Every structure is written in C-alpha cells, then in structure tokens.
Amino acid sequence: MLGNLIGGFITIIVGVNLIGSVADTVVEARFQSDGTTAGNITGAASTILGLTPLFFALGIMSAGVALAVGGLRNAGVM
C-alpha cells in the first residue's frame, strides 16, 4: 500500500519536473529559431504538436492517480 502511494507521488513529481522541458521541446519543434515565426509544420500537425504537453500532463496525472488509488484500494480505504 505505502509503496503504491509513494510511487504515485514520485510519478507526479517527476512528471511535473519534466513538463517544462517537454513544453520547450514542443516550442522548438513548432517554431523557427527566433521563436515567433512558424516553422515547416502547419495545419493539423501543428495543432496536435501543440497539444503534446497537455497529453503528457494528463498521462502523468492519470498514472499517478491510478497508482495512489490502487494503493488505497489495497489498504481497504477505498
């Protein structure tokens, strides 16, 4: 039980620390070196690439919550 709770919190902490670098990488992929003009990616591909940090954050959140809920369920709290 405690291992699952700690694992969930560690997953969330690592994900929160990595989301900045994920967002920076997405900006580098979407825009040219000056950071303002669009690069060689347009349309739907640019939109989906822009949503990548959101999907990353949702994945980290759901993984952390699933581990924490699993630990609580094994303990009989939930």
N, C-alpha and C positions, 0 to 999 in steps of 0.2 A: 504494500500500500504506500508506504513512505517513499519507496523507490520510484513509483509511478508519479507521485506528486512532485518530487524533486526533478524527475525527468521532464515533466511538463513545464515546470518553471524554467529549467535550463534551456529547453527548446524555445520558449518565448524570449528569454534574454538574448540568446544567440541570434534569433531572427530579428529582433529589434536592432541589434548592433549591426546586422548585415544589410538592413533595408536602405540605409544611406548609400552604401556602395552600389547596390542594385539600381537605385534611382539615378545615381551619377552615370552608371554604365548605359542606362537606357537613354539618357540625355545625349551622351556621346554617340550613341548609335543613331539617334534620330536627327541630330543636327550636325552641321559642319563645325570646324574647329573654333569659329567665333561664337558659337552657342546660340545664334539668333536665326540664321537663315536655314531653311530646310535642306537636308542632305539629299541623298539619292533614293530616299524612301518616301513614298507618297500614298495617299488613299487609305484603304482599309489596313494595309500592312503597318502604316504609321500609327493608326488608331489602336490596333492590337498591341503594338510595341509599347505605346504609351500606357496601356493598361497593365503591363507586366508587373510594376511594383504593387499594384492593387492585388493581383492574383497571388503574388509572393506573400504579401501581408495576410491575406485570407488563408493561405495554406499553412503558414506558421501559426496563426491563431487557432485554426481548426485542429492542427496536430497537438498543440499544447493543451487545448481544452479536452480533446479526446483522451490524452494521457491522464490528465487530472481527474476527469470523470471516471475513467476506468479504475484509478486508484481508490477513489471514494466509493465506487460500487463494490469493489473487492472488500473494502472495510465494512460494508453494510450501512454506510451513511446515506447513500442514495439508493 
